[in-house]
Amino acid sequence: MSETELPEIEPDTELDEDDRLRPEFVSAVLDAVAQGQVDEARALVEPLHPADIADLFELTPHEDRASLAHAVSDLLDADVFAEMNDYVREDLIDALEPHEVADLAAELDTDDAVAIIEDLDEDDQRAVLRALDPDDRAAIEEALSYPEESAGRLMQRDLVAVPEHWTVGDVLTYLRGQEDLTTDFWEVFVVDPGHHPVGTCALSWILRTPRWVPVADVMQREQTLIEVDMDQEEVALRFQKYALISAAVVDGEGRLVGMITVDDVVHIIQQEAGEDVLRLSGAGEGDINEPIRLTVRTRLFWLVVNLGTAMLAASVVGLFQGEIAKFALLAVLMPIVSGMGGNAGTQTLAVVVRALATNQLTSSNSVRMVTRELTISICNGVSLAVLIGLGTFLIFGNRDLSLVIGMAMIINNLIAGLGGVLVPVTLDRMNIDPAVSSAVFVTTMTDVGGFLSFLGLATLWGLGG
């Protein structure tokens, strides 16, 4: 292929059957940029949806993002930045001047603008805020004053609120006559003279109700209010439990200060679920765009912790080195007991962490949860004991060894079930995220319990004699 030739991309073939950018399309865009063919690169990127443009930058190697951004700079609008991965967005934001970041922030909803500005260092934040107009600056500064991952950071300030003494006709006239209203809303909030929310009106009700009907007669008075300092996980649970599309956010005095919509909550659910799964393994955020240095530091910490727990388990094995030396089959079989216990503990742990995260497990049903998991552990332990016992007898022909490993399997499954419930519940009661450190403790319990039960029973049984 000559230096100026680029692979031809057929129309409407940028995406594959799973709506992901095709590798050959990404290569064609990057080749065009590398060869200085800016117009060709722009022509390829222009038809893409903002979310797909964001994906294109995420698929582009770190060192090539700046040149791609320069080539398609006029297509990098606020919608693209709102869809972009946090680390990739930081890369591009760092390359922009403060006034350019301010222009982007002014086009975004408050929550998306905050997501961009909050990751800047203090000097850049101040420079961007100075470049904003006073109203936008005040809204963003207020949002930044709330705790991270709270409803105050998440909410949008642009909403539609009307007084309760209006008629439906007044609302329609207001909606049609205000050019600066937010364009994305599904319900109108009704407030009293003190700006406290007293109800909501769905747009469908407003459109189908005669103009003369008072708003107070058609509004829904029962509503779910979100406190401004509520954690975003709790916000997501409220939306899930009550099937909300949007919800009013109130300050400490109960005044309406913003709204949260379901599209923001979907992102939270995905983010929090992914974080919990990755934290269980000690893999950090698990983002493939995360800087290598940060990933190494996060993973290495938990690997060092696991190394310490492994040494603890090894010290238990060391207590029985005499018996192992006399009867070598103990060394062959003991990893099976600890390994199966670890797997059982991980299963229980995953269920319990999820139940805690979704508020299914509370203090009112924790005893029932423990009983349930212990019952499951006994059933699984007995079943595995029978299988491992039969297998051991068929392979080694030693009845006593088969009985010992079967009993050890039952004991370690009980330890796994008990640890899988009690460890995350205890950490949660201590206000420690159970998804972060539970796996280390449970694995330690099953390793130590597995080795101790198997080798201890073998010693008591006289297998090493």
Summary of the structure (lengths in Angstrom):
residues: 465
radius of gyration: 29.6
end to end distance: 75.9
largest distance: 95.8
contacts: 1463
relative contact order: 0.06
helix: 65%
strand: 8%
